[in-house]
Amino acid sequence: MGSFAGGGLPPDDVVVTALRAGDEAMFAALLDTWSGGLLRVARSYVSTDHSAEEVVQDTWLALIGGIDSFEGRSSVKTWVYRILVNIAKKRGVRESRTLPWSAFEGDGGGSAVPGPVPPGGWKEVPAAWPTPEGEALASEVRGVIAEALDGLPPRQRTVITLRDVEGWSSDDVCEVLEISAANQRVLLHRARAAVRGRLADYFESVKPPE
């Protein structure tokens, strides 16, 4: 099978057929297209970049081992990300970085409509900040955002990573994480508020004196 450079992946039925036939070009195309996003999500749950890389490797192995049983009830991408989240959660628990998933059920599980915007929070839903494919952020600002993301609870970090970094729809995020639309909105609101607050503090600290 030829390369997929310059275009998106083919439809899921083509992807699944190729993977079941052991098509190395298709597998390489998935690696190139999804590995970065998978690594960012894995890092939400585990303590080191190395651990995140191992989670991604285990996810690809699970894909190879499980593709014959894929039933098509979700997209291949959603299915792969769900595998990753499950592996990453288990790895994170072993590392004592995170608590079992049930410990976070109260995290964002309140009212469907977020309350008043906290200081430094979003007054409007912001556009996603630039991705590596878009306009580059200044390195210091990227560092501030990375630190803010690293300090978030796992579910908040995963939701904001998928929505604002990877550009996923709310429906897809809900499907991968198996959460309600209301819960997803609250998690995203809280994560954005935390990141916005960290950025506001940063820009205040570097503002020249009047």
N, C-alpha and C positions, 0 to 999 in steps of 0.2 A: 504494500500500500504506500502511496506517495506521502510526501510531507504535507503538513497542514499550515506551514508558515504563511502568515498574512491573512489567514482566515480562521474562523472559529472551528470548534470540533464538529464532526458530523452528527446527525441525529443519534439518539440513544440506541435505537435498534441496530444501527451500523456499528456503534462503539461496542455494544455487548457481543454481537456476532464476531467481531474482530478479536476481542479479548478471549472469547471462548475458543477461537481458533489458534490462539497463541501468537497473535500478530504483534511483533515487537515494535513496529513503527507506531501502532495505535497506543501501546503502553507508553512509549517514549513521549508521544504527544500529550497524554494525560499528565505525565510527570512534569513536562515543561509548563503546562497550562495551570495546574492546580497545586504544585508543590509549595509555592510561596505562600499561598493563602492557607493551606493546611498547616504549614509551619507556624504562621502567626496565630492561628487558633489554638494549636497545641500548646504554644507558649503561655496561653492564658491559664493553663492548669498545672504546668510543671515548673520546676525551679531553675532549670538551666537550658541554654540553647541546645546542648548535647542531648538532654533528655527529650526535648521537643523533636529533634531530628530522629531519635530512636522511635518515638511515637509515630512519626510520619512513615518511617520504614516499616513498622509493624502494620500500619494501615494499608500500605501497598501490598504487603504480603497477604493480608486478609482479603484484599480485593482479588488477588490472583486465586486464592484458595476458595473464595466464595462466589465468584462470578457465575458459576454454573447454577447456583441456587437463587440468583437474582430474579425476582418475580416482576419487576417493572411497576410496582405500586407507587414508586416515587421515581424521580429522575436519578440517573447514575450519580450525578454530582451530589445530590442530597444524601443518597445512600452512602457514598464514600465519606462525606463529612460526618454523618451520624456514626459510622464506624470509628472515625478518628476521635470524636468527642468521647465515646465510650472508653476507648483505649486510654485517652489522655486523663480522663477522670480517675480511672483505676490507678494509673501511674502517679498521679498527683496525690492521691490518698496515701499510697505507699511512701511517698516522699514527705508526708506530713505537711505539705504546703497547703493542701486544701482539706476540707472536711467532706464527708459523704454528701452527695448531691442533696439529700433530704434536708441537710442542715441549712441549705440556702433557700428553702421553699418560701420563707418569709421575705426574701430579698427581692423586693419589687412586686410582691404578691398582694399589695393592698388595693387601694382604689384604682379603678380602671383609668381614671383621669388624674394625672399628677396634680398635686397641690400647688400652692404659690411657688413661683420660681425663686429658688434660694439665691442669696447674694452670689454674683458671678455666674448664675445659671443662664440657660438659653431663654431669651424672651420670645424667640421664634425658632422653629426647627431650622438649624443651619444647613447649608449645603455641605456635602461631604468634603473634607479637606483633600488637597491634592494627593493622588496616589503616585507611585513611581512612574506611571505612564503619563501623568499630568505635570503641571507646574511643580517644580521642586520647592520644598520648604527650606528655609535656612536651617543649617545643621543644628544650631542651638535650639531652635523652636522644635525641630524633630525630636531632639533629646528631651525637651520638657514634656512633649506629648507622650513619648515612650515611658518616661518616669510616671506620668499620670496614669497611663494605661496599666503599668505594672502594679500600681497601688490599688487597683480596683478589685472587688470581689470577682471570682471567676466568671459568673454568669453575666455580670455587667460588662466585663472585658470582652467576653465572647460576642455578646450582642453588638457592642459598638464596633468591634473589629469586623464582623460580618457586614454590618449595615454601612458604616462610614469609611472603612478602609477597602473592603472587598466589593462594596456596592450591591449587596444582596437586597432583595425585597423583604418586607416584613413577613410575608407568607412563608417564604423559604426558610427564614430564620426560625419561625415558629415550628416548622416541620422538622428541622434538624434537631432543635433543642427540646421539642415536644412540650412547648409552653403555649399559653393562650396569647391571643393578640394583645389583650389588655396588659398581661404581665410583660410582654415584649416591649410595649410602649413605655411602661414605668422603668424597666431596666435600662432602656436606651436613654430616657430622660435623665435618670440619675447619673449614668455614665457620662453623658455629655455635660451635665452640670459640673461634675468633678473635674473633667478635662478643661472646661471653660474657666473654672475657678483657678486652676493651676496656671493656665495661660495668662489670665488677668494679673495674677500675682507676679508672674515673670515680667510682663510688659511694664508693670508698675515699678518693678525693681530696676529696670534698665532705662526708664524714662529720664532724660536729662533734667537737671534742676532748672527751675524757671528763673 
